[in-house]
Amino acid sequence: MKTKISIVIATIAILVAVICTQITVFVIPPIGAVPEGKTLIIPRLNKTEFIDSSDGMCERIQGGVSLLCRGMVMGAVVGESKILLRLPYSSWLYSISTGGKTYTH
């Protein structure tokens, strides 16, 4: 019985590790082009984190968020990746991706 529980726990741990290292939850905040916002599940790219957004990436890359950076990052991420799942916008995930900061552009 203990062996079965250990195998189940190990399998779950491996599955969680694979998901966290191979998948990105990419949050698109509500903006003009996408007024309701979106949350995309995509395969991990070189510069993305497990929970990420265009604003979070702009902050990491250039130390701030601009409309130009936001548009370029969203275009590159959506253009280079296969969207596995589309979900509604989540302000909670967005705040995780930006370290609690909120940007209005």
Contacts in CASP RR format, 6 or more apart in sequence:
PFRMAT RR
TARGET T0000
AUTHOR 0000-0000-0000
METHOD contacts of the structure
MODEL  1
MKTKISIVIATIAILVAVICTQITVFVIPPIGAVPEGKTLIIPRLNKTEF
IDSSDGMCERIQGGVSLLCRGMVMGAVVGESKILLRLPYSSWLYSISTGG
KTYTH
20 50 0 8 1.000
21 44 0 8 1.000
21 50 0 8 1.000
22 43 0 8 1.000
22 44 0 8 1.000
23 41 0 8 1.000
23 42 0 8 1.000
23 43 0 8 1.000
23 44 0 8 1.000
23 50 0 8 1.000
23 84 0 8 1.000
24 41 0 8 1.000
24 42 0 8 1.000
24 43 0 8 1.000
24 44 0 8 1.000
24 45 0 8 1.000
24 48 0 8 1.000
24 49 0 8 1.000
24 50 0 8 1.000
24 51 0 8 1.000
24 52 0 8 1.000
24 81 0 8 1.000
25 39 0 8 1.000
25 40 0 8 1.000
25 41 0 8 1.000
25 50 0 8 1.000
25 51 0 8 1.000
25 52 0 8 1.000
25 93 0 8 1.000
26 39 0 8 1.000
26 40 0 8 1.000
26 41 0 8 1.000
26 42 0 8 1.000
26 48 0 8 1.000
26 52 0 8 1.000
26 53 0 8 1.000
26 77 0 8 1.000
27 38 0 8 1.000
27 39 0 8 1.000
27 40 0 8 1.000
27 51 0 8 1.000
27 52 0 8 1.000
27 53 0 8 1.000
27 89 0 8 1.000
27 90 0 8 1.000
27 93 0 8 1.000
27 94 0 8 1.000
27 97 0 8 1.000
28 34 0 8 1.000
28 37 0 8 1.000
28 38 0 8 1.000
28 39 0 8 1.000
28 40 0 8 1.000
28 53 0 8 1.000
28 54 0 8 1.000
28 74 0 8 1.000
28 89 0 8 1.000
29 37 0 8 1.000
29 53 0 8 1.000
29 54 0 8 1.000
29 55 0 8 1.000
29 89 0 8 1.000
29 94 0 8 1.000
29 103 0 8 1.000
30 36 0 8 1.000
30 37 0 8 1.000
30 89 0 8 1.000
31 37 0 8 1.000
31 70 0 8 1.000
31 105 0 8 1.000
36 88 0 8 1.000
36 89 0 8 1.000
37 88 0 8 1.000
37 89 0 8 1.000
38 86 0 8 1.000
38 87 0 8 1.000
38 88 0 8 1.000
38 89 0 8 1.000
39 86 0 8 1.000
39 87 0 8 1.000
39 88 0 8 1.000
39 89 0 8 1.000
39 90 0 8 1.000
39 93 0 8 1.000
40 78 0 8 1.000
40 83 0 8 1.000
40 84 0 8 1.000
40 85 0 8 1.000
40 86 0 8 1.000
40 87 0 8 1.000
41 83 0 8 1.000
41 84 0 8 1.000
41 85 0 8 1.000
41 86 0 8 1.000
41 87 0 8 1.000
42 48 0 8 1.000
42 77 0 8 1.000
42 81 0 8 1.000
42 82 0 8 1.000
42 83 0 8 1.000
42 84 0 8 1.000
43 81 0 8 1.000
43 82 0 8 1.000
43 84 0 8 1.000
44 50 0 8 1.000
45 77 0 8 1.000
45 80 0 8 1.000
45 81 0 8 1.000
47 57 0 8 1.000
47 60 0 8 1.000
47 61 0 8 1.000
48 57 0 8 1.000
48 77 0 8 1.000
49 97 0 8 1.000
51 93 0 8 1.000
51 96 0 8 1.000
51 97 0 8 1.000
52 97 0 8 1.000
53 93 0 8 1.000
53 94 0 8 1.000
53 97 0 8 1.000
53 98 0 8 1.000
54 69 0 8 1.000
54 70 0 8 1.000
54 71 0 8 1.000
54 73 0 8 1.000
54 74 0 8 1.000
54 77 0 8 1.000
55 65 0 8 1.000
55 70 0 8 1.000
55 94 0 8 1.000
55 97 0 8 1.000
55 98 0 8 1.000
55 101 0 8 1.000
55 103 0 8 1.000
56 65 0 8 1.000
56 97 0 8 1.000
56 98 0 8 1.000
56 99 0 8 1.000
57 73 0 8 1.000
57 77 0 8 1.000
58 64 0 8 1.000
58 65 0 8 1.000
58 66 0 8 1.000
58 69 0 8 1.000
58 70 0 8 1.000
58 73 0 8 1.000
59 65 0 8 1.000
59 98 0 8 1.000
59 101 0 8 1.000
61 69 0 8 1.000
61 73 0 8 1.000
62 69 0 8 1.000
65 103 0 8 1.000
65 105 0 8 1.000
66 105 0 8 1.000
67 105 0 8 1.000
70 105 0 8 1.000
94 102 0 8 1.000
95 101 0 8 1.000
95 102 0 8 1.000
END
